[in-house]
């Protein structure tokens, strides 16, 4: 297993070699420059790398990996640093490879409905580029305005559209990959069907940068829907809001987004953004955001009326209809800003649980019960349409869950309940560093052994993002 002390193997000769590969200006050694790469959005954790390299080509990365592999130097790949599980934290020091310069969209293939991109392209930039051609890349994590496509691949990101359109894995056709040992490979083919050998492409998606560094990405696209409708529904009961989610699907309607926001999250976010679009009152506990999209406005209108009639049977206040593009944008801005805003309000610990949709009310009850027992406050929000609930926790005197015995015990209780409900401990943020202590809740020894063996096949010297997902083999 690599330890931070082993990274003293980085010598002046190695640094000169790195400068020859990427150029002097793309080798960062000063503490002030390194500090930018010492944290992501995970709690308040901070780990300084020994140096940062900013390559521009797959070949440069291959040369770097060859040197690091031969000298057992720890390597951490990094995208935009928006992760929430510590997957891009250089917890062992060593070399951090930033992919920020690999930021070109290489080809939009309108005939085959595909796009080929480098990993450092911002997700929203890619979405906007294909939208100009009438095409649609649906996965849209809340940080889409800053996160990189490469990071989305690493975590198998989802976002609000996942309920109808699926997550990143459903759009990845092929990946160019630099292995920890320095070879460059393609994992698949640019085709819609592929039954040729093991599916290496899907193995890499969601592997959190532990098996290789993705340097080119081929994504499937679909046609852009022409219309969308959006409503916000205030519920006097958080549990009723969670229960209503499944009723919409039982009515035969699949929304393009179905999001839950607990009232405290909405109050904090509205105040932070200075928005009064949505009136909030003390007798409301939660809101549902429901979006429909498609190419036939008459059908969408009829479906939204059906949803409104269905939800009127619950204890709700007046449904808010977003009438124009501005109102829709403001509603989505509030939803996408929640994580950042509530973190600034002291809710620094975020969990990414996912359960079968029908179990959402049970999960909400369990969270509130645990809060009373362990003396913490929580706000819940997230992708209720696919059972993916984000839980933000604020506990006096406790900023991080990482290496905190009290919070570790509390979260273990939460995750055991999630597992009992048929769910798992991460829907889209990954395991990384902070969820690693809990992986035994959902996997037995054999599953973990198989994962370790896969890791060893790709990375025999355990240099790439070592210590993430599970401890070293």
C-alpha positions in Angstrom: 0.0 0.0 0.0 1.3 3.5 -0.8 1.7 5.9 2.0 2.4 9.6 1.8 5.9 9.1 3.0 6.6 7.0 -0.1 6.0 10.0 -2.3 9.5 11.3 -1.1 10.4 9.1 -4.2 9.6 12.2 -6.3 13.0 13.6 -7.1 14.4 16.6 -9.0 15.0 14.3 -11.9 11.3 13.3 -12.0 10.3 16.9 -11.8 12.6 17.8 -14.7 11.1 14.9 -16.7 7.6 16.2 -16.0 8.6 19.7 -17.1 9.9 18.2 -20.4 6.6 16.4 -20.9 4.0 19.2 -20.1 6.1 22.4 -20.1 7.3 24.4 -17.1 4.1 26.4 -16.8 2.1 23.3 -16.3 4.1 21.9 -13.4 2.9 23.5 -10.1 5.0 23.2 -7.0 4.3 26.3 -4.9 2.0 25.7 -1.9 -0.3 28.5 -2.9 -0.9 27.0 -6.3 -1.2 23.5 -4.9 -3.9 24.6 -2.4 -6.5 25.0 -5.2 -6.2 21.3 -5.9 -6.2 20.2 -2.2 -10.0 20.1 -1.8 -13.2 19.4 -3.7 -16.8 19.9 -2.5 -16.5 17.1 0.1 -17.2 18.4 3.5 -14.2 20.6 4.6 -11.4 18.1 3.8 -8.0 19.3 2.6 -5.0 17.2 1.3 -2.1 18.9 -0.5 -0.5 17.1 -3.4 3.3 17.2 -3.8 2.9 18.7 -7.3 0.2 19.3 -9.9 0.6 18.4 -13.6 -1.6 19.8 -16.3 -1.2 17.7 -19.5 -2.8 18.5 -22.8 -2.7 15.1 -24.6 -3.2 11.4 -23.9 0.4 10.8 -24.9 1.6 13.2 -22.2 -0.5 11.5 -19.6 0.9 8.1 -20.7 4.4 9.4 -20.3 3.6 10.7 -16.8 2.0 7.4 -15.8 4.9 5.4 -17.0 7.3 7.4 -14.7 4.9 7.2 -11.8 4.3 3.5 -12.1 8.0 2.7 -12.3 8.7 4.8 -9.2 5.6 3.9 -7.2 4.4 7.5 -7.1 0.8 8.0 -6.1 -1.4 9.7 -8.8 -4.7 11.4 -8.3 -6.7 12.3 -11.5 -8.9 15.4 -11.1 -11.6 17.1 -13.2 -13.3 20.3 -12.0 -13.2 19.4 -8.3 -17.0 19.4 -7.8 -17.1 15.9 -6.3 -18.8 15.1 -3.0 -17.2 11.9 -1.9 -13.5 12.8 -1.9 -12.7 11.0 -5.1 -10.4 13.7 -6.4 -8.6 14.4 -3.1 -4.9 13.7 -3.1 -5.0 12.0 0.2 -1.6 10.3 -0.3 0.1 13.4 -1.7 2.1 12.5 -4.8 1.2 13.7 -8.3 -2.2 15.3 -9.1 -3.1 15.2 -12.8 -5.5 18.0 -13.6 -7.5 17.5 -16.9 -8.5 21.1 -17.2 -6.5 21.7 -20.4 -8.1 18.8 -22.2 -11.3 20.8 -22.9 -12.2 20.5 -26.5 -15.3 19.1 -28.1 -13.7 17.1 -30.9 -16.7 16.1 -33.1 -20.5 16.4 -33.2 -21.6 13.7 -35.5 -25.1 14.7 -36.5 -25.6 11.7 -38.8 -24.9 9.1 -36.1 -26.2 11.2 -33.2 -22.9 11.1 -31.3 -20.4 13.5 -29.8 -16.7 12.9 -29.2 -15.2 15.1 -26.4 -12.2 15.5 -24.2 -12.8 15.0 -20.4 -12.2 18.6 -19.4 -15.3 20.0 -21.2 -17.9 21.5 -18.8 -21.1 19.5 -19.0 -23.3 22.5 -19.7 -21.0 23.7 -22.4 -21.3 20.3 -24.2 -25.1 20.3 -23.7 -25.4 23.8 -25.2 -23.2 22.8 -28.2 -25.3 19.9 -29.2 -28.5 21.8 -28.4 -27.6 24.3 -31.1 -27.9 21.3 -33.6 -31.2 20.2 -32.2 -29.6 17.4 -30.2 -29.8 16.5 -26.5 -27.4 15.0 -23.9 -29.7 14.5 -20.9 -27.5 13.7 -17.9 -27.4 17.0 -16.0 -25.9 17.0 -12.5 -26.7 20.0 -10.3 -23.1 21.3 -10.9 -23.5 21.0 -14.7 -22.3 24.6 -15.0 -18.9 23.8 -13.6 -18.4 20.0 -13.5 -16.4 18.2 -16.3 -17.7 15.4 -18.5 -14.7 13.3 -17.3 -15.8 13.6 -13.7 -19.3 12.6 -14.7 -17.9 9.5 -16.3 -15.9 8.7 -13.1 -18.9 9.0 -10.9 -21.6 7.8 -13.3 -23.5 11.0 -12.7 -27.2 11.4 -13.0 -29.1 14.6 -12.2 -32.8 15.5 -12.4 -33.3 14.1 -16.0 -32.2 10.6 -14.9 -35.8 9.6 -13.9 -36.8 9.6 -17.6 -33.6 9.5 -19.6 -31.1 7.5 -17.5 -27.7 8.3 -16.2 -24.2 8.8 -17.8 -23.7 5.0 -18.3 -26.7 5.0 -20.7 -24.9 7.4 -23.1 -21.3 6.3 -23.1 -20.4 4.3 -26.2 -16.6 4.3 -26.1 -13.7 5.6 -24.0 -10.0 6.2 -24.7 -8.1 5.3 -21.5 -4.6 5.7 -20.2 -3.8 2.8 -18.0 -1.8 3.2 -14.8 1.0 1.4 -16.5 1.1 3.9 -19.3 -0.6 2.2 -22.2 -3.4 3.9 -24.2 -6.4 1.8 -25.1 -10.0 2.2 -26.4 -12.6 0.3 -24.3 -15.2 -0.4 -27.0 -16.6 0.8 -30.3 -18.6 3.8 -31.5 -21.7 1.6 -32.1 -25.1 1.3 -30.3 -24.8 -2.5 -29.9 -21.7 -4.3 -28.8 -21.5 -7.9 -27.6 -17.8 -8.3 -28.1 -16.0 -9.6 -25.0 -16.2 -8.1 -21.6 -17.8 -4.6 -21.4 -14.8 -2.6 -20.4 -16.6 0.7 -21.2 -19.2 0.2 -18.6 -16.6 -1.1 -16.1 -14.8 2.3 -16.4 -18.0 4.3 -16.0 -18.4 4.9 -12.3 -14.9 3.5 -11.3 -14.0 6.8 -9.8 -10.7 7.2 -11.5 -9.2 4.1 -9.9 -8.7 2.0 -13.1 -7.4 4.5 -15.7 -7.6 8.1 -16.8 -10.2 8.8 -19.4 -8.9 11.0 -22.2 -11.5 10.8 -24.9 -15.3 10.1 -24.6 -17.8 9.1 -27.3 -21.4 9.8 -26.1 -24.8 8.9 -27.6 -27.2 11.8 -28.3 -30.9 11.9 -28.8 -33.2 14.5 -30.4 -34.1 17.6 -28.4 -37.6 17.7 -27.0 -39.6 20.7 -28.3 -41.7 21.5 -25.2 -41.6 21.3 -21.4 -44.0 22.1 -18.6 -43.0 22.7 -15.0 -44.9 22.9 -11.7 -44.1 23.2 -8.1 -46.4 21.6 -5.5 -46.3 22.6 -1.8 -47.1 19.8 0.7 -47.9 20.2 4.3 -46.4 16.8 5.0 -42.9 15.7 3.9 -44.0 12.1 4.1 -47.0 12.8 1.8 -44.7 14.5 -0.7 -42.5 11.4 -0.7 -45.6 9.1 -1.1 -47.0 11.2 -4.0 -43.9 10.5 -6.0 -44.8 6.8 -6.6 -48.4 7.7 -7.3 -47.4 9.8 -10.4 -45.7 6.7 -11.9 -48.6 4.5 -11.0 -50.8 6.8 -13.1 -48.7 5.9 -16.1 -46.8 9.1 -16.4 -43.0 9.4 -16.5 -41.8 12.9 -15.8 -38.6 14.3 -17.2 -37.8 15.4 -13.7 -39.4 14.9 -10.3 -37.5 16.6 -7.5 -38.1 16.9 -3.8 -37.1 19.9 -1.7 -37.7 20.0 2.0 -39.0 23.4 3.1 -35.9 24.3 5.1 -33.7 23.8 2.0 -36.1 26.0 0.0 -36.2 28.7 2.6 -32.4 28.8 2.9 -31.9 28.8 -0.8 -34.6 31.4 -1.6 -33.1 33.8 1.0 -29.6 33.3 -0.3 -30.6 33.9 -3.9 -32.9 36.8 -3.0 -35.8 35.0 -4.7 -39.5 35.4 -3.8 -40.8 33.4 -6.7 -42.1 30.7 -4.5 -44.0 31.8 -1.4 -43.1 29.7 1.7 -45.1 29.4 4.9 -44.5 27.6 8.2 -47.2 25.0 7.6 -45.5 23.7 4.4 -42.9 20.9 4.9 -41.8 20.1 1.4 -42.2 20.9 -2.3 -42.2 18.7 -5.4 -40.9 20.0 -8.7 -42.5 18.1 -11.6 -41.4 18.6 -15.1 -42.8 17.0 -18.3 -41.1 17.2 -21.7 -41.9 16.0 -25.2 -42.9 17.0 -28.7 -46.6 17.3 -28.4 -47.8 20.1 -26.1 -51.4 18.8 -26.1 -50.3 15.5 -24.6 -48.1 17.2 -22.0 -50.9 19.5 -20.9 -53.2 16.6 -20.5 -50.6 14.7 -18.4 -49.9 17.7 -16.2 -53.6 18.1 -15.5 -53.8 14.4 -14.5 -50.8 15.0 -12.1 -52.5 18.1 -10.6 -55.7 16.2 -10.1 -53.8 13.3 -8.5 -51.8 15.5 -6.1 -54.9 17.5 -5.1 -55.9 14.5 -3.0 -53.0 15.2 -0.7 -52.8 18.0 1.9 -51.3 20.6 -0.4 -51.5 24.3 -1.0 -52.0 25.9 -4.4 -49.9 24.5 -7.2 -47.5 26.9 -8.8 -47.2 26.8 -12.6 -44.1 28.2 -14.1 -45.6 30.1 -17.0 -42.5 31.3 -18.9 -38.8 30.6 -19.5 -37.7 33.0 -16.8 -39.8 31.4 -14.1 -38.7 27.9 -15.1 -35.0 29.0 -15.0 -35.5 30.6 -11.6 -37.0 27.4 -10.2 -34.2 25.3 -11.6 -31.6 27.7 -10.3 -33.0 27.3 -6.8 -33.0 23.5 -7.0 -29.5 23.4 -8.5 -28.2 25.8 -5.9 -29.4 23.9 -2.8 -26.3 21.9 -2.1 -23.9 24.9 -2.2 -26.3 27.1 -0.2 -27.1 24.7 2.6 -23.5 23.8 3.0 -22.7 27.5 3.6 -25.5 27.4 6.2 -23.7 24.8 8.2 -25.1 21.6 6.6 -21.6 20.4 5.7 -22.1 16.6 5.7 -24.0 15.3 2.6 -25.1 11.7 2.0 -26.4 10.4 -1.3 -28.7 7.5 -0.5 -31.0 5.8 -2.9 -33.9 3.4 -2.2 -36.8 2.0 -4.3 -39.2 4.8 -4.9 -41.9 3.4 -2.8 -39.6 3.3 0.2 -39.0 7.1 0.2 -41.5 7.8 3.0 -39.8 5.1 5.2 -36.4 6.7 4.5 -37.6 10.2 5.4 -39.0 8.9 8.7 -35.8 7.1 9.5 -33.7 10.2 8.8 -35.8 12.4 11.1 -35.7 9.7 13.8 -31.9 9.4 13.7 -31.7 13.2 13.9 -33.6 13.2 17.1 -31.6 10.3 18.6 -28.2 11.7 17.5 -29.0 15.5 18.0 -28.4 16.7 14.4 -30.5 18.7 12.0 -31.1 17.6 8.4 -32.5 18.8 5.2 -33.6 16.5 2.4 -33.8 17.1 -1.3 -33.0 15.3 -4.5 -34.1 13.1 -7.3 -37.2 11.7 -5.7 -38.4 10.3 -9.1 -35.6 7.6 -8.9 -35.5 7.3 -5.1 -32.2 9.2 -4.9 -32.4 11.4 -1.8 -29.6 13.8 -0.8 -29.4 14.3 3.0 -27.6 17.3 4.4 -26.6 17.1 8.0 -25.7 19.9 10.5 -24.4 18.9 13.9 -23.0 21.4 16.4 -19.2 21.0 16.7 -19.0 18.5 13.8 -17.9 19.8 10.4 -16.8 16.5 8.8 -18.0 12.9 9.0 -14.6 11.7 7.8 -12.6 10.1 10.6 -15.2 11.2 13.1 -16.2 8.3 15.3 -19.6 9.7 16.4 -20.7 10.6 12.9 -19.4 7.3 11.5 -21.6 5.4 14.0 -24.6 7.6 13.1 -24.1 7.2 9.4 -23.7 3.5 9.8 -27.1 3.3 11.4 -28.5 5.4 8.5 -26.9 3.2 5.8 -28.0 0.0 7.5 -31.6 1.3 7.3 -31.1 2.2 3.7 -29.9 -1.3 2.9 -32.8 -2.8 4.9 -35.1 -0.8 2.6 -33.5 -2.3 -0.4 -31.3 0.6 -1.3 -27.6 1.5 -1.4 -25.3 4.1 0.0 -24.6 6.1 -3.1 -26.7 6.9 -6.1 -24.5 9.3 -8.0 -21.7 10.8 -5.8 -19.6 7.6 -5.5 -17.8 6.0 -2.6 -14.5 7.8 -2.9 -12.8 8.5 0.5 -15.7 9.4 2.9 -18.1 6.5 2.1 -15.4 3.8 2.2 -16.0 2.8 5.8 -19.5 1.7 4.9 -19.0 -0.3 1.8 -19.2 -3.6 3.8 -22.9 -2.8 4.5 -23.9 -3.4 0.8 -21.1 -5.8 -0.3 -19.8 -9.0 1.2 -16.2 -10.1 1.3 -16.5 -11.9 -2.0 -17.7 -8.8 -3.9 -15.0 -6.7 -2.4 -12.4 -9.3 -3.2 -13.5 -9.3 -6.9 -13.3 -5.5 -7.0 -9.8 -5.6 -5.5 -8.7 -8.2 -8.1 -10.1 -6.0 -11.0 -8.2 -3.0 -9.5 -5.0 -5.1 -9.4 -5.4 -6.2 -13.0 -5.5 -2.6 -14.2 -3.1 -1.1 -11.6 -0.7 -3.7 -10.4 1.3 -1.2 -8.3 -1.8 0.5 -6.8 -0.7 4.0 -7.7 -3.9 5.4 -9.3 -6.3 7.0 -6.8 -5.3 4.5 -4.3 -7.3 4.3 -1.1 -10.6 5.3 -2.8 -13.6 2.9 -2.7 -11.7 0.4 -0.6 -8.3 0.1 1.1 -5.3 -1.1 -0.8 -5.0 -4.8 -1.8 
